[in-house]
Amino acid sequence: MDTAVGEEVGYHIRFEDKSSESTVIKFFTDGMLVRQMMQDPLLENYSVVMVDDIHEATVYTDIILGLLKK
């Protein structure tokens, strides 16, 4: 996309948040997504949630899928 990380495309991992107000695509680790869902259960700041690598099931992915279904 020819953009710097943290502008239109960013990510959030345990000790690092490379995103800004202009970020439109944000990648999370499963643990950080669970934390985000705890703060904002309806994920009102997001219009789409894509879950990848679900075949590598963890407790976090189970929680995410359960909350998304609800």
CHARMM-style PDB file with segment names, atoms N, HN, CA, C and O in Angstrom:
ATOM      1  N   MET     1       0.823  -1.204   0.000  1.00  0.00      PROA
ATOM      2  CA  MET     1       0.000   0.000   0.000  1.00  0.00      PROA
ATOM      3  C   MET     1       0.860   1.258   0.000  1.00  0.00      PROA
ATOM      4  O   MET     1       0.335   2.371  -0.001  1.00  0.00      PROA
ATOM      5  N   ASP     2       2.168   1.087   0.001  1.00  0.00      PROA
ATOM      6  HN  ASP     2       2.595   0.183   0.001  1.00  0.00      PROA
ATOM      7  CA  ASP     2       3.079   2.233  -0.054  1.00  0.00      PROA
ATOM      8  C   ASP     2       2.789   3.229   1.064  1.00  0.00      PROA
ATOM      9  O   ASP     2       2.607   4.421   0.817  1.00  0.00      PROA
ATOM     10  N   THR     3       2.750   2.731   2.281  1.00  0.00      PROA
ATOM     11  HN  THR     3       2.897   1.763   2.482  1.00  0.00      PROA
ATOM     12  CA  THR     3       2.494   3.561   3.451  1.00  0.00      PROA
ATOM     13  C   THR     3       3.373   3.095   4.606  1.00  0.00      PROA
ATOM     14  O   THR     3       3.778   1.933   4.654  1.00  0.00      PROA
ATOM     15  N   ALA     4       3.658   3.973   5.508  1.00  0.00      PROA
ATOM     16  HN  ALA     4       3.328   4.916   5.470  1.00  0.00      PROA
ATOM     17  CA  ALA     4       4.455   3.610   6.680  1.00  0.00      PROA
ATOM     18  C   ALA     4       3.588   2.833   7.674  1.00  0.00      PROA
ATOM     19  O   ALA     4       2.391   3.089   7.802  1.00  0.00      PROA
ATOM     20  N   VAL     5       4.209   1.885   8.370  1.00  0.00      PROA
ATOM     21  HN  VAL     5       5.181   1.677   8.265  1.00  0.00      PROA
ATOM     22  CA  VAL     5       3.483   1.114   9.370  1.00  0.00      PROA
ATOM     23  C   VAL     5       2.995   2.062  10.467  1.00  0.00      PROA
ATOM     24  O   VAL     5       3.752   2.869  11.006  1.00  0.00      PROA
ATOM     25  N   GLY     6       1.709   1.935  10.775  1.00  0.00      PROA
ATOM     26  HN  GLY     6       1.094   1.279  10.338  1.00  0.00      PROA
ATOM     27  CA  GLY     6       1.110   2.786  11.794  1.00  0.00      PROA
ATOM     28  C   GLY     6       0.255   3.889  11.204  1.00  0.00      PROA
ATOM     29  O   GLY     6      -0.469   4.575  11.925  1.00  0.00      PROA
ATOM     30  N   GLU     7       0.337   4.059   9.899  1.00  0.00      PROA
ATOM     31  HN  GLU     7       0.925   3.502   9.313  1.00  0.00      PROA
ATOM     32  CA  GLU     7      -0.546   5.041   9.263  1.00  0.00      PROA
ATOM     33  C   GLU     7      -1.838   4.331   8.866  1.00  0.00      PROA
ATOM     34  O   GLU     7      -2.674   4.066   9.730  1.00  0.00      PROA
ATOM     35  N   GLU     8      -2.025   4.015   7.582  1.00  0.00      PROA
ATOM     36  HN  GLU     8      -1.346   4.230   6.880  1.00  0.00      PROA
ATOM     37  CA  GLU     8      -3.261   3.335   7.168  1.00  0.00      PROA
ATOM     38  C   GLU     8      -3.317   1.889   7.650  1.00  0.00      PROA
ATOM     39  O   GLU     8      -4.395   1.352   7.901  1.00  0.00      PROA
ATOM     40  N   VAL     9      -2.155   1.268   7.776  1.00  0.00      PROA
ATOM     41  HN  VAL     9      -1.279   1.705   7.572  1.00  0.00      PROA
ATOM     42  CA  VAL     9      -2.074  -0.123   8.227  1.00  0.00      PROA
ATOM     43  C   VAL     9      -1.216  -0.162   9.488  1.00  0.00      PROA
ATOM     44  O   VAL     9      -0.114   0.386   9.520  1.00  0.00      PROA
ATOM     45  N   GLY    10      -1.740  -0.823  10.533  1.00  0.00      PROA
ATOM     46  HN  GLY    10      -2.635  -1.268  10.507  1.00  0.00      PROA
ATOM     47  CA  GLY    10      -1.000  -0.908  11.785  1.00  0.00      PROA
ATOM     48  C   GLY    10      -1.170  -2.253  12.444  1.00  0.00      PROA
ATOM     49  O   GLY    10      -1.820  -3.152  11.912  1.00  0.00      PROA
ATOM     50  N   TYR    11      -0.570  -2.374  13.621  1.00  0.00      PROA
ATOM     51  HN  TYR    11      -0.042  -1.643  14.053  1.00  0.00      PROA
ATOM     52  CA  TYR    11      -0.684  -3.619  14.377  1.00  0.00      PROA
ATOM     53  C   TYR    11      -0.625  -3.317  15.862  1.00  0.00      PROA
ATOM     54  O   TYR    11      -0.190  -2.245  16.281  1.00  0.00      PROA
ATOM     55  N   HSD    12      -1.075  -4.293  16.656  1.00  0.00      PROA
ATOM     56  HN  HSD    12      -1.429  -5.164  16.316  1.00  0.00      PROA
ATOM     57  CA  HSD    12      -1.044  -4.174  18.110  1.00  0.00      PROA
ATOM     58  C   HSD    12      -0.622  -5.518  18.684  1.00  0.00      PROA
ATOM     59  O   HSD    12      -1.355  -6.504  18.607  1.00  0.00      PROA
ATOM     60  N   ILE    13       0.560  -5.536  19.253  1.00  0.00      PROA
ATOM     61  HN  ILE    13       1.155  -4.735  19.315  1.00  0.00      PROA
ATOM     62  CA  ILE    13       1.049  -6.728  19.940  1.00  0.00      PROA
ATOM     63  C   ILE    13       1.243  -6.377  21.405  1.00  0.00      PROA
ATOM     64  O   ILE    13       0.951  -5.252  21.810  1.00  0.00      PROA
ATOM     65  N   ARG    14       1.720  -7.298  22.191  1.00  0.00      PROA
ATOM     66  HN  ARG    14       1.957  -8.212  21.862  1.00  0.00      PROA
ATOM     67  CA  ARG    14       1.704  -7.140  23.647  1.00  0.00      PROA
ATOM     68  C   ARG    14       2.277  -5.818  24.154  1.00  0.00      PROA
ATOM     69  O   ARG    14       1.605  -5.126  24.919  1.00  0.00      PROA
ATOM     70  N   PHE    15       3.466  -5.451  23.766  1.00  0.00      PROA
ATOM     71  HN  PHE    15       4.012  -6.013  23.145  1.00  0.00      PROA
ATOM     72  CA  PHE    15       4.083  -4.232  24.283  1.00  0.00      PROA
ATOM     73  C   PHE    15       4.268  -3.163  23.214  1.00  0.00      PROA
ATOM     74  O   PHE    15       5.033  -2.219  23.414  1.00  0.00      PROA
ATOM     75  N   GLU    16       3.591  -3.292  22.098  1.00  0.00      PROA
ATOM     76  HN  GLU    16       2.969  -4.059  21.936  1.00  0.00      PROA
ATOM     77  CA  GLU    16       3.795  -2.350  21.003  1.00  0.00      PROA
ATOM     78  C   GLU    16       2.496  -2.119  20.236  1.00  0.00      PROA
ATOM     79  O   GLU    16       1.851  -3.061  19.776  1.00  0.00      PROA
ATOM     80  N   ASP    17       2.134  -0.864  20.113  1.00  0.00      PROA
ATOM     81  HN  ASP    17       2.659  -0.099  20.487  1.00  0.00      PROA
ATOM     82  CA  ASP    17       0.941  -0.487  19.353  1.00  0.00      PROA
ATOM     83  C   ASP    17       1.376   0.468  18.254  1.00  0.00      PROA
ATOM     84  O   ASP    17       1.659   1.638  18.515  1.00  0.00      PROA
ATOM     85  N   LYS    18       1.428  -0.028  17.031  1.00  0.00      PROA
ATOM     86  HN  LYS    18       1.198  -0.978  16.819  1.00  0.00      PROA
ATOM     87  CA  LYS    18       1.793   0.792  15.882  1.00  0.00      PROA
ATOM     88  C   LYS    18       0.523   1.095  15.091  1.00  0.00      PROA
ATOM     89  O   LYS    18       0.281   0.509  14.036  1.00  0.00      PROA
ATOM     90  N   SER    19      -0.279   2.012  15.612  1.00  0.00      PROA
ATOM     91  HN  SER    19      -0.082   2.488  16.469  1.00  0.00      PROA
ATOM     92  CA  SER    19      -1.491   2.439  14.924  1.00  0.00      PROA
ATOM     93  C   SER    19      -1.742   3.896  15.279  1.00  0.00      PROA
ATOM     94  O   SER    19      -1.119   4.446  16.188  1.00  0.00      PROA
ATOM     95  N   SER    20      -2.654   4.505  14.557  1.00  0.00      PROA
ATOM     96  HN  SER    20      -3.161   4.059  13.819  1.00  0.00      PROA
ATOM     97  CA  SER    20      -2.970   5.908  14.792  1.00  0.00      PROA
ATOM     98  C   SER    20      -4.429   6.154  14.442  1.00  0.00      PROA
ATOM     99  O   SER    20      -5.154   5.225  14.086  1.00  0.00      PROA
ATOM    100  N   GLU    21      -4.849   7.382  14.542  1.00  0.00      PROA
ATOM    101  HN  GLU    21      -4.260   8.137  14.831  1.00  0.00      PROA
ATOM    102  CA  GLU    21      -6.226   7.747  14.180  1.00  0.00      PROA
ATOM    103  C   GLU    21      -6.509   7.463  12.705  1.00  0.00      PROA
ATOM    104  O   GLU    21      -7.657   7.229  12.328  1.00  0.00      PROA
ATOM    105  N   SER    22      -5.469   7.483  11.871  1.00  0.00      PROA
ATOM    106  HN  SER    22      -4.536   7.673  12.177  1.00  0.00      PROA
ATOM    107  CA  SER    22      -5.673   7.253  10.434  1.00  0.00      PROA
ATOM    108  C   SER    22      -5.588   5.777  10.051  1.00  0.00      PROA
ATOM    109  O   SER    22      -5.730   5.444   8.874  1.00  0.00      PROA
ATOM    110  N   THR    23      -5.361   4.891  11.012  1.00  0.00      PROA
ATOM    111  HN  THR    23      -5.245   5.162  11.968  1.00  0.00      PROA
ATOM    112  CA  THR    23      -5.260   3.459  10.724  1.00  0.00      PROA
ATOM    113  C   THR    23      -6.630   2.900  10.348  1.00  0.00      PROA
ATOM    114  O   THR    23      -7.602   3.068  11.084  1.00  0.00      PROA
ATOM    115  N   VAL    24      -6.699   2.233   9.196  1.00  0.00      PROA
ATOM    116  HN  VAL    24      -5.909   2.096   8.597  1.00  0.00      PROA
ATOM    117  CA  VAL    24      -7.958   1.625   8.751  1.00  0.00      PROA
ATOM    118  C   VAL    24      -7.888   0.102   8.754  1.00  0.00      PROA
ATOM    119  O   VAL    24      -8.929  -0.557   8.746  1.00  0.00      PROA
ATOM    120  N   ILE    25      -6.692  -0.470   8.765  1.00  0.00      PROA
ATOM    121  HN  ILE    25      -5.847   0.064   8.771  1.00  0.00      PROA
ATOM    122  CA  ILE    25      -6.499  -1.915   8.882  1.00  0.00      PROA
ATOM    123  C   ILE    25      -5.563  -2.139  10.054  1.00  0.00      PROA
ATOM    124  O   ILE    25      -4.457  -1.599  10.086  1.00  0.00      PROA
ATOM    125  N   LYS    26      -6.011  -2.945  11.028  1.00  0.00      PROA
ATOM    126  HN  LYS    26      -6.910  -3.383  11.002  1.00  0.00      PROA
ATOM    127  CA  LYS    26      -5.214  -3.160  12.229  1.00  0.00      PROA
ATOM    128  C   LYS    26      -5.120  -4.645  12.533  1.00  0.00      PROA
ATOM    129  O   LYS    26      -6.135  -5.328  12.664  1.00  0.00      PROA
ATOM    130  N   PHE    27      -3.905  -5.135  12.643  1.00  0.00      PROA
ATOM    131  HN  PHE    27      -3.080  -4.580  12.536  1.00  0.00      PROA
ATOM    132  CA  PHE    27      -3.647  -6.525  12.960  1.00  0.00      PROA
ATOM    133  C   PHE    27      -3.429  -6.657  14.466  1.00  0.00      PROA
ATOM    134  O   PHE    27      -2.714  -5.860  15.073  1.00  0.00      PROA
ATOM    135  N   PHE    28      -4.063  -7.685  15.065  1.00  0.00      PROA
ATOM    136  HN  PHE    28      -4.644  -8.333  14.571  1.00  0.00      PROA
ATOM    137  CA  PHE    28      -3.923  -7.969  16.483  1.00  0.00      PROA
ATOM    138  C   PHE    28      -3.399  -9.381  16.674  1.00  0.00      PROA
ATOM    139  O   PHE    28      -3.641 -10.252  15.838  1.00  0.00      PROA
ATOM    140  N   THR    29      -2.685  -9.615  17.763  1.00  0.00      PROA
ATOM    141  HN  THR    29      -2.489  -8.907  18.442  1.00  0.00      PROA
ATOM    142  CA  THR    29      -2.471 -10.993  18.190  1.00  0.00      PROA
ATOM    143  C   THR    29      -3.779 -11.438  18.836  1.00  0.00      PROA
ATOM    144  O   THR    29      -4.615 -10.605  19.186  1.00  0.00      PROA
ATOM    145  N   ASP    30      -3.959 -12.742  18.994  1.00  0.00      PROA
ATOM    146  HN  ASP    30      -3.281 -13.419  18.710  1.00  0.00      PROA
ATOM    147  CA  ASP    30      -5.210 -13.217  19.591  1.00  0.00      PROA
ATOM    148  C   ASP    30      -5.388 -12.706  21.014  1.00  0.00      PROA
ATOM    149  O   ASP    30      -6.504 -12.371  21.411  1.00  0.00      PROA
ATOM    150  N   GLY    31      -4.322 -12.642  21.779  1.00  0.00      PROA
ATOM    151  HN  GLY    31      -3.416 -12.914  21.457  1.00  0.00      PROA
ATOM    152  CA  GLY    31      -4.419 -12.135  23.147  1.00  0.00      PROA
ATOM    153  C   GLY    31      -4.817 -10.669  23.203  1.00  0.00      PROA
ATOM    154  O   GLY    31      -5.604 -10.270  24.061  1.00  0.00      PROA
ATOM    155  N   MET    32      -4.281  -9.869  22.299  1.00  0.00      PROA
ATOM    156  HN  MET    32      -3.641 -10.193  21.602  1.00  0.00      PROA
ATOM    157  CA  MET    32      -4.622  -8.445  22.271  1.00  0.00      PROA
ATOM    158  C   MET    32      -6.061  -8.239  21.794  1.00  0.00      PROA
ATOM    159  O   MET    32      -6.732  -7.308  22.240  1.00  0.00      PROA
ATOM    160  N   LEU    33      -6.533  -9.089  20.905  1.00  0.00      PROA
ATOM    161  HN  LEU    33      -5.988  -9.845  20.543  1.00  0.00      PROA
ATOM    162  CA  LEU    33      -7.926  -8.975  20.474  1.00  0.00      PROA
ATOM    163  C   LEU    33      -8.869  -9.308  21.630  1.00  0.00      PROA
ATOM    164  O   LEU    33      -9.907  -8.662  21.780  1.00  0.00      PROA
ATOM    165  N   VAL    34      -8.529 -10.296  22.441  1.00  0.00      PROA
ATOM    166  HN  VAL    34      -7.686 -10.820  22.320  1.00  0.00      PROA
ATOM    167  CA  VAL    34      -9.347 -10.615  23.617  1.00  0.00      PROA
ATOM    168  C   VAL    34      -9.372  -9.415  24.557  1.00  0.00      PROA
ATOM    169  O   VAL    34     -10.433  -9.068  25.075  1.00  0.00      PROA
ATOM    170  N   ARG    35      -8.233  -8.775  24.788  1.00  0.00      PROA
ATOM    171  HN  ARG    35      -7.370  -9.057  24.367  1.00  0.00      PROA
ATOM    172  CA  ARG    35      -8.200  -7.574  25.637  1.00  0.00      PROA
ATOM    173  C   ARG    35      -9.064  -6.462  25.055  1.00  0.00      PROA
ATOM    174  O   ARG    35      -9.783  -5.779  25.785  1.00  0.00      PROA
ATOM    175  N   GLN    36      -8.990  -6.284  23.734  1.00  0.00      PROA
ATOM    176  HN  GLN    36      -8.405  -6.839  23.142  1.00  0.00      PROA
ATOM    177  CA  GLN    36      -9.806  -5.271  23.068  1.00  0.00      PROA
ATOM    178  C   GLN    36     -11.286  -5.581  23.256  1.00  0.00      PROA
ATOM    179  O   GLN    36     -12.091  -4.679  23.488  1.00  0.00      PROA
ATOM    180  N   MET    37     -11.639  -6.854  23.154  1.00  0.00      PROA
ATOM    181  HN  MET    37     -10.985  -7.586  22.965  1.00  0.00      PROA
ATOM    182  CA  MET    37     -13.032  -7.267  23.316  1.00  0.00      PROA
ATOM    183  C   MET    37     -13.509  -7.103  24.756  1.00  0.00      PROA
ATOM    184  O   MET    37     -14.699  -6.896  24.989  1.00  0.00      PROA
ATOM    185  N   MET    38     -12.605  -7.192  25.716  1.00  0.00      PROA
ATOM    186  HN  MET    38     -11.638  -7.361  25.526  1.00  0.00      PROA
ATOM    187  CA  MET    38     -12.968  -6.968  27.110  1.00  0.00      PROA
ATOM    188  C   MET    38     -13.295  -5.494  27.341  1.00  0.00      PROA
ATOM    189  O   MET    38     -14.190  -5.170  28.122  1.00  0.00      PROA
ATOM    190  N   GLN    39     -12.576  -4.608  26.669  1.00  0.00      PROA
ATOM    191  HN  GLN    39     -11.849  -4.871  26.034  1.00  0.00      PROA
ATOM    192  CA  GLN    39     -12.816  -3.171  26.796  1.00  0.00      PROA
ATOM    193  C   GLN    39     -14.010  -2.717  25.974  1.00  0.00      PROA
ATOM    194  O   GLN    39     -14.741  -1.812  26.375  1.00  0.00      PROA
ATOM    195  N   ASP    40     -14.203  -3.345  24.826  1.00  0.00      PROA
ATOM    196  HN  ASP    40     -13.608  -4.080  24.500  1.00  0.00      PROA
ATOM    197  CA  ASP    40     -15.264  -2.965  23.893  1.00  0.00      PROA
ATOM    198  C   ASP    40     -15.926  -4.242  23.376  1.00  0.00      PROA
ATOM    199  O   ASP    40     -15.628  -4.672  22.261  1.00  0.00      PROA
ATOM    200  N   PRO    41     -16.823  -4.864  24.164  1.00  0.00      PROA
ATOM    201  CA  PRO    41     -17.389  -6.172  23.802  1.00  0.00      PROA
ATOM    202  C   PRO    41     -18.064  -6.219  22.437  1.00  0.00      PROA
ATOM    203  O   PRO    41     -18.075  -7.271  21.797  1.00  0.00      PROA
ATOM    204  N   LEU    42     -18.621  -5.116  21.982  1.00  0.00      PROA
ATOM    205  HN  LEU    42     -18.612  -4.262  22.502  1.00  0.00      PROA
ATOM    206  CA  LEU    42     -19.295  -5.105  20.681  1.00  0.00      PROA
ATOM    207  C   LEU    42     -18.370  -4.684  19.552  1.00  0.00      PROA
ATOM    208  O   LEU    42     -18.794  -4.609  18.398  1.00  0.00      PROA
ATOM    209  N   LEU    43     -17.121  -4.409  19.868  1.00  0.00      PROA
ATOM    210  HN  LEU    43     -16.777  -4.470  20.805  1.00  0.00      PROA
ATOM    211  CA  LEU    43     -16.137  -3.959  18.880  1.00  0.00      PROA
ATOM    212  C   LEU    43     -16.702  -2.846  18.000  1.00  0.00      PROA
ATOM    213  O   LEU    43     -16.613  -2.892  16.774  1.00  0.00      PROA
ATOM    214  N   GLU    44     -17.275  -1.863  18.648  1.00  0.00      PROA
ATOM    215  HN  GLU    44     -17.347  -1.825  19.645  1.00  0.00      PROA
ATOM    216  CA  GLU    44     -17.958  -0.779  17.938  1.00  0.00      PROA
ATOM    217  C   GLU    44     -17.031   0.069  17.076  1.00  0.00      PROA
ATOM    218  O   GLU    44     -17.497   0.770  16.178  1.00  0.00      PROA
ATOM    219  N   ASN    45     -15.721   0.016  17.334  1.00  0.00      PROA
ATOM    220  HN  ASN    45     -15.342  -0.554  18.063  1.00  0.00      PROA
ATOM    221  CA  ASN    45     -14.775   0.795  16.536  1.00  0.00      PROA
ATOM    222  C   ASN    45     -14.350   0.086  15.255  1.00  0.00      PROA
ATOM    223  O   ASN    45     -13.547   0.611  14.483  1.00  0.00      PROA
ATOM    224  N   TYR    46     -14.892  -1.107  15.033  1.00  0.00      PROA
ATOM    225  HN  TYR    46     -15.544  -1.533  15.660  1.00  0.00      PROA
ATOM    226  CA  TYR    46     -14.473  -1.915  13.890  1.00  0.00      PROA
ATOM    227  C   TYR    46     -15.689  -2.331  13.075  1.00  0.00      PROA
ATOM    228  O   TYR    46     -16.766  -2.575  13.620  1.00  0.00      PROA
ATOM    229  N   SER    47     -15.501  -2.407  11.772  1.00  0.00      PROA
ATOM    230  HN  SER    47     -14.626  -2.208  11.329  1.00  0.00      PROA
ATOM    231  CA  SER    47     -16.608  -2.825  10.913  1.00  0.00      PROA
ATOM    232  C   SER    47     -16.440  -4.264  10.427  1.00  0.00      PROA
ATOM    233  O   SER    47     -17.420  -4.897  10.034  1.00  0.00      PROA
ATOM    234  N   VAL    48     -15.215  -4.789  10.446  1.00  0.00      PROA
ATOM    235  HN  VAL    48     -14.418  -4.275  10.765  1.00  0.00      PROA
ATOM    236  CA  VAL    48     -14.938  -6.150   9.987  1.00  0.00      PROA
ATOM    237  C   VAL    48     -13.912  -6.774  10.915  1.00  0.00      PROA
ATOM    238  O   VAL    48     -12.944  -6.122  11.309  1.00  0.00      PROA
ATOM    239  N   VAL    49     -14.123  -8.040  11.265  1.00  0.00      PROA
ATOM    240  HN  VAL    49     -14.909  -8.569  10.946  1.00  0.00      PROA
ATOM    241  CA  VAL    49     -13.139  -8.804  12.027  1.00  0.00      PROA
ATOM    242  C   VAL    49     -12.842 -10.062  11.234  1.00  0.00      PROA
ATOM    243  O   VAL    49     -13.744 -10.845  10.938  1.00  0.00      PROA
ATOM    244  N   MET    50     -11.590 -10.255  10.893  1.00  0.00      PROA
ATOM    245  HN  MET    50     -10.857  -9.619  11.134  1.00  0.00      PROA
ATOM    246  CA  MET    50     -11.153 -11.466  10.196  1.00  0.00      PROA
ATOM    247  C   MET    50     -10.270 -12.249  11.139  1.00  0.00      PROA
ATOM    248  O   MET    50      -9.323 -11.703  11.705  1.00  0.00      PROA
ATOM    249  N   VAL    51     -10.573 -13.533  11.315  1.00  0.00      PROA
ATOM    250  HN  VAL    51     -11.342 -13.976  10.855  1.00  0.00      PROA
ATOM    251  CA  VAL    51      -9.788 -14.392  12.201  1.00  0.00      PROA
ATOM    252  C   VAL    51      -8.995 -15.345  11.317  1.00  0.00      PROA
ATOM    253  O   VAL    51      -9.563 -16.084  10.512  1.00  0.00      PROA
ATOM    254  N   ASP    52      -7.669 -15.319  11.477  1.00  0.00      PROA
ATOM    255  HN  ASP    52      -7.208 -14.720  12.131  1.00  0.00      PROA
ATOM    256  CA  ASP    52      -6.783 -16.137  10.651  1.00  0.00      PROA
ATOM    257  C   ASP    52      -6.057 -17.146  11.546  1.00  0.00      PROA
ATOM    258  O   ASP    52      -5.952 -16.950  12.757  1.00  0.00      PROA
ATOM    259  N   ASP    53      -5.568 -18.206  10.949  1.00  0.00      PROA
ATOM    260  HN  ASP    53      -5.653 -18.366   9.966  1.00  0.00      PROA
ATOM    261  CA  ASP    53      -4.833 -19.264  11.653  1.00  0.00      PROA
ATOM    262  C   ASP    53      -5.652 -19.895  12.779  1.00  0.00      PROA
ATOM    263  O   ASP    53      -5.110 -20.251  13.825  1.00  0.00      PROA
ATOM    264  N   ILE    54      -6.938 -20.027  12.560  1.00  0.00      PROA
ATOM    265  HN  ILE    54      -7.378 -19.737  11.710  1.00  0.00      PROA
ATOM    266  CA  ILE    54      -7.814 -20.590  13.580  1.00  0.00      PROA
ATOM    267  C   ILE    54      -7.548 -22.080  13.783  1.00  0.00      PROA
ATOM    268  O   ILE    54      -7.937 -22.652  14.801  1.00  0.00      PROA
ATOM    269  N   HSD    55      -6.886 -22.701  12.815  1.00  0.00      PROA
ATOM    270  HN  HSD    55      -6.570 -22.235  11.988  1.00  0.00      PROA
ATOM    271  CA  HSD    55      -6.548 -24.118  12.976  1.00  0.00      PROA
ATOM    272  C   HSD    55      -5.523 -24.325  14.092  1.00  0.00      PROA
ATOM    273  O   HSD    55      -5.359 -25.441  14.585  1.00  0.00      PROA
ATOM    274  N   GLU    56      -4.834 -23.254  14.491  1.00  0.00      PROA
ATOM    275  HN  GLU    56      -4.967 -22.348  14.091  1.00  0.00      PROA
ATOM    276  CA  GLU    56      -3.911 -23.314  15.619  1.00  0.00      PROA
ATOM    277  C   GLU    56      -4.663 -22.885  16.877  1.00  0.00      PROA
ATOM    278  O   GLU    56      -4.358 -21.854  17.478  1.00  0.00      PROA
ATOM    279  N   ALA    57      -5.631 -23.676  17.257  1.00  0.00      PROA
ATOM    280  HN  ALA    57      -5.879 -24.513  16.770  1.00  0.00      PROA
ATOM    281  CA  ALA    57      -6.559 -23.319  18.340  1.00  0.00      PROA
ATOM    282  C   ALA    57      -5.839 -23.092  19.657  1.00  0.00      PROA
ATOM    283  O   ALA    57      -4.968 -23.863  20.060  1.00  0.00      PROA
ATOM    284  N   THR    58      -6.231 -22.009  20.314  1.00  0.00      PROA
ATOM    285  HN  THR    58      -6.939 -21.383  19.987  1.00  0.00      PROA
ATOM    286  CA  THR    58      -5.743 -21.687  21.647  1.00  0.00      PROA
ATOM    287  C   THR    58      -6.949 -21.292  22.488  1.00  0.00      PROA
ATOM    288  O   THR    58      -8.062 -21.181  21.973  1.00  0.00      PROA
ATOM    289  N   VAL    59      -6.732 -21.084  23.759  1.00  0.00      PROA
ATOM    290  HN  VAL    59      -5.828 -21.175  24.178  1.00  0.00      PROA
ATOM    291  CA  VAL    59      -7.808 -20.612  24.624  1.00  0.00      PROA
ATOM    292  C   VAL    59      -8.315 -19.265  24.105  1.00  0.00      PROA
ATOM    293  O   VAL    59      -9.519 -19.010  24.092  1.00  0.00      PROA
ATOM    294  N   TYR    60      -7.380 -18.403  23.677  1.00  0.00      PROA
ATOM    295  HN  TYR    60      -6.401 -18.610  23.688  1.00  0.00      PROA
ATOM    296  CA  TYR    60      -7.777 -17.091  23.166  1.00  0.00      PROA
ATOM    297  C   TYR    60      -8.658 -17.200  21.917  1.00  0.00      PROA
ATOM    298  O   TYR    60      -9.651 -16.482  21.798  1.00  0.00      PROA
ATOM    299  N   THR    61      -8.304 -18.087  20.994  1.00  0.00      PROA
ATOM    300  HN  THR    61      -7.497 -18.670  21.091  1.00  0.00      PROA
ATOM    301  CA  THR    61      -9.123 -18.209  19.788  1.00  0.00      PROA
ATOM    302  C   THR    61     -10.503 -18.763  20.125  1.00  0.00      PROA
ATOM    303  O   THR    61     -11.493 -18.361  19.514  1.00  0.00      PROA
ATOM    304  N   ASP    62     -10.583 -19.662  21.072  1.00  0.00      PROA
ATOM    305  HN  ASP    62      -9.778 -19.989  21.569  1.00  0.00      PROA
ATOM    306  CA  ASP    62     -11.892 -20.170  21.514  1.00  0.00      PROA
ATOM    307  C   ASP    62     -12.732 -19.052  22.098  1.00  0.00      PROA
ATOM    308  O   ASP    62     -13.924 -18.955  21.808  1.00  0.00      PROA
ATOM    309  N   ILE    63     -12.121 -18.200  22.926  1.00  0.00      PROA
ATOM    310  HN  ILE    63     -11.152 -18.279  23.162  1.00  0.00      PROA
ATOM    311  CA  ILE    63     -12.832 -17.062  23.521  1.00  0.00      PROA
ATOM    312  C   ILE    63     -13.285 -16.098  22.432  1.00  0.00      PROA
ATOM    313  O   ILE    63     -14.423 -15.630  22.444  1.00  0.00      PROA
ATOM    314  N   ILE    64     -12.390 -15.802  21.485  1.00  0.00      PROA
ATOM    315  HN  ILE    64     -11.465 -16.182  21.475  1.00  0.00      PROA
ATOM    316  CA  ILE    64     -12.732 -14.870  20.405  1.00  0.00      PROA
ATOM    317  C   ILE    64     -13.910 -15.381  19.598  1.00  0.00      PROA
ATOM    318  O   ILE    64     -14.851 -14.634  19.331  1.00  0.00      PROA
ATOM    319  N   LEU    65     -13.870 -16.647  19.207  1.00  0.00      PROA
ATOM    320  HN  LEU    65     -13.106 -17.254  19.424  1.00  0.00      PROA
ATOM    321  CA  LEU    65     -14.963 -17.203  18.408  1.00  0.00      PROA
ATOM    322  C   LEU    65     -16.275 -17.212  19.189  1.00  0.00      PROA
ATOM    323  O   LEU    65     -17.337 -16.926  18.635  1.00  0.00      PROA
ATOM    324  N   GLY    66     -16.198 -17.538  20.468  1.00  0.00      PROA
ATOM    325  HN  GLY    66     -15.336 -17.770  20.919  1.00  0.00      PROA
ATOM    326  CA  GLY    66     -17.408 -17.527  21.290  1.00  0.00      PROA
ATOM    327  C   GLY    66     -18.003 -16.126  21.413  1.00  0.00      PROA
ATOM    328  O   GLY    66     -19.216 -15.950  21.298  1.00  0.00      PROA
ATOM    329  N   LEU    67     -17.147 -15.131  21.646  1.00  0.00      PROA
ATOM    330  HN  LEU    67     -16.162 -15.274  21.739  1.00  0.00      PROA
ATOM    331  CA  LEU    67     -17.642 -13.754  21.770  1.00  0.00      PROA
ATOM    332  C   LEU    67     -18.160 -13.219  20.436  1.00  0.00      PROA
ATOM    333  O   LEU    67     -19.167 -12.512  20.399  1.00  0.00      PROA
ATOM    334  N   LEU    68     -17.478 -13.552  19.347  1.00  0.00      PROA
ATOM    335  HN  LEU    68     -16.660 -14.126  19.376  1.00  0.00      PROA
ATOM    336  CA  LEU    68     -17.945 -13.087  18.038  1.00  0.00      PROA
ATOM    337  C   LEU    68     -19.296 -13.704  17.686  1.00  0.00      PROA
ATOM    338  O   LEU    68     -20.154 -13.039  17.106  1.00  0.00      PROA
ATOM    339  N   LYS    69     -19.483 -14.971  18.036  1.00  0.00      PROA
ATOM    340  HN  LYS    69     -18.786 -15.511  18.507  1.00  0.00      PROA
ATOM    341  CA  LYS    69     -20.765 -15.626  17.765  1.00  0.00      PROA
ATOM    342  C   LYS    69     -21.898 -14.973  18.554  1.00  0.00      PROA
ATOM    343  O   LYS    69     -23.014 -14.805  18.062  1.00  0.00      PROA
ATOM    344  N   LYS    70     -21.572 -14.612  19.797  1.00  0.00      PROA
ATOM    345  HN  LYS    70     -20.665 -14.749  20.197  1.00  0.00      PROA
ATOM    346  CA  LYS    70     -22.569 -13.986  20.668  1.00  0.00      PROA
ATOM    347  C   LYS    70     -22.933 -12.612  20.147  1.00  0.00      PROA
ATOM    348  OT1 LYS    70     -23.760 -11.924  20.746  1.00  0.00      PROA
TER     349      LYS     70
END
